[in-house]
Amino acid sequence: MSASGLTVFDKTLQTTNIWLDDLMADQGPDRQLAWHVLGAVLHTLRDRLPIETAAHLSAQLPLLVRGAYYDRYDPSRQPTRSRSLDEFLEPVKAELSSTRPVDAKEAVRSVFRVLSHYIDPGEVRKVREGLPLEVQALWPDPQKPH
């Protein structure tokens, strides 16, 4: 019997916690911070992708994470064009400003590692290739072993 009475809820909670555990291995043992880091990076990534690419990525996220991914989503403003690493990191920093100090570049690296681990490599490649080269450099190459 499932804890919530719905297997889909139990599964997404379990998978989300696995992702958060992976982020905590990089960011420290604070689950709430890991959740904020995941959301900040996913929002920034989502807003820089063409709508179709953003939707394909969302389909591979755990249901609970997918809900956070679409929080405050405004497709009419997408995609935002960032041409540099600093322009990509700025919204991450802004979203994490209410947490303990976090290195935005390391936060992005951590989330990219988690996505590379759990998302289809072909999808990772498409998303990664849609980013400026400086940002791509933070994302492990899906062709290379981890």
For each residue, the residues with C-beta under 8 A, 3 or more apart:
1: 5
2: 5 6 7 9 10
3: 10
4: 9 10 13
5: 1 2 9
6: 2 9 10
7: 2 10 11
8: 11 12 63
9: 2 4 5 6 12 13
10: 2 3 4 6 7 13 14
11: 7 8 14 15 62 63
12: 8 9 15 16 62 63 64 65
13: 4 9 10 16 17 64
14: 10 11 17 18
15: 11 12 18 19 62 64 65
16: 12 13 19 20 62 64 65
17: 13 14 20 21
18: 14 15 21 22
19: 15 16 22 23 38 62 65 114 118
20: 16 17 23 24 31 34 35 38
21: 17 18 24 25
22: 18 19 25 26 110 113 114 117
23: 19 20 26 27 34 37 38 110 111 114
24: 20 21 27 28 29 30 31 34
25: 21 22
26: 22 23 106 109 110 113
27: 23 24 30 33 34 37 102 106 107 110
28: 24 33
29: 24
30: 24 27 33 34 100
31: 20 24 34 35
32: 35 36
33: 27 28 30 36 37 99 100 102
34: 20 23 24 27 30 31 37 38
35: 20 31 32 38 39 68
36: 32 33 39 40 95 96 99
37: 23 27 33 34 40 41 96 102 107 110 111
38: 19 20 23 34 35 41 42 65 68 111 114
39: 35 36 42 43 68 69 71 95
40: 36 37 43 44 91 92 95 96 107
41: 37 38 44 45 92 107 108 110 111 112
42: 38 39 45 46 61 65 68 69 111
43: 39 40 46 47 69 71 72 91 95
44: 40 41 47 48 88 91 92 95 108
45: 41 42 48 49 57 111 127 131
46: 42 43 49 54 57 58 69 70 73 78
47: 43 44 77 78 79 80 91
48: 44 45 78 79 80 81 82 88 130 131
49: 45 46 53 54 57 78 79 127 130
50: 53 54 78 79 130
51: 54 55 75 78 79
52: 55 56
53: 49 50 56 57 126 127 130
54: 46 49 50 51 57 58 78 79
55: 51 52 58 59
56: 52 53 59 60 123 126
57: 45 46 49 53 54 60 61 69 119 123 127
58: 46 54 55 61 66 69 70
59: 55 56 66
60: 56 57 118 119 120 123
61: 42 57 58 65 66 69 119
62: 11 12 15 16 19 65 66
63: 8 11 12 66 67
64: 12 13 15 16 67 68
65: 12 15 16 19 38 42 61 62 68 69
66: 58 59 61 62 63 69 70
67: 63 64 70 71
68: 35 38 39 42 64 65 71
69: 39 42 43 46 57 58 61 65 66 73
70: 46 58 66 67 73
71: 39 43 67 68
72: 43
73: 46 69 70
74: 77 78
75: 51 78
76:
77: 47 74 80
78: 46 47 48 49 50 51 54 74 75
79: 47 48 49 50 51 54
80: 47 48 77
81: 48
82: 48 87 88 132 135
83: 87 132
84: 87 88 132 134
85: 88 89 105 132 134 135 137 138
86: 89 90
87: 82 83 84 90
88: 44 48 82 84 85 91 92 108 131 132 134 135
89: 85 86 92 93 104 105 108
90: 86 87 93 94
91: 40 43 44 47 88 94 95
92: 40 41 44 88 89 95 96 104 107 108
93: 89 90 96 97 104
94: 90 91 97
95: 36 39 40 43 44 91 92
96: 36 37 40 92 93 99 102 104 107
97: 93 94
98:
99: 33 36 96 102
100: 30 33
101:
102: 27 33 37 96 99 106 107
103: 106 107
104: 89 92 93 96 107 108
105: 85 89 108 109 138
106: 26 27 102 103 109 110
107: 27 37 40 41 92 96 102 103 104 110 111
108: 41 44 88 89 92 104 105 111 112 135 138
109: 26 105 106 112 113 138 139
110: 22 23 26 27 37 41 106 107 113 114
111: 23 37 38 41 42 45 107 108 114 115
112: 41 108 109 115 116 138 139 140
113: 22 26 109 110 116 117 140 146
114: 19 22 23 38 110 111 117 118
115: 111 112 118 119 124 127 139
116: 112 113 119 121 124 139 140 142 146
117: 22 113 114 146
118: 19 60 114 115
119: 57 60 61 115 116 123 124
120: 60 123 124
121: 116 124 125 142 143
122: 125 126 142
123: 56 57 60 119 120 126 127
124: 115 116 119 120 121 127 128 139 142
125: 121 122 128 129 142 143
126: 53 56 122 123 129 130
127: 45 49 53 57 115 123 124 130 131
128: 124 125 131 136 139 141 142
129: 125 126 136
130: 48 49 50 53 126 127
131: 45 48 88 127 128 135 136 139
132: 82 83 84 85 88 135 136
133: 136 137
134: 84 85 88 137 138
135: 82 85 88 108 131 132 138 139
136: 128 129 131 132 133 139
137: 85 133 134
138: 85 105 108 109 112 134 135
139: 109 112 115 116 124 128 131 135 136
140: 112 113 116 144 146
141: 128 144
142: 116 121 122 124 125 128
143: 121 125
144: 140 141
145:
146: 113 116 117 140
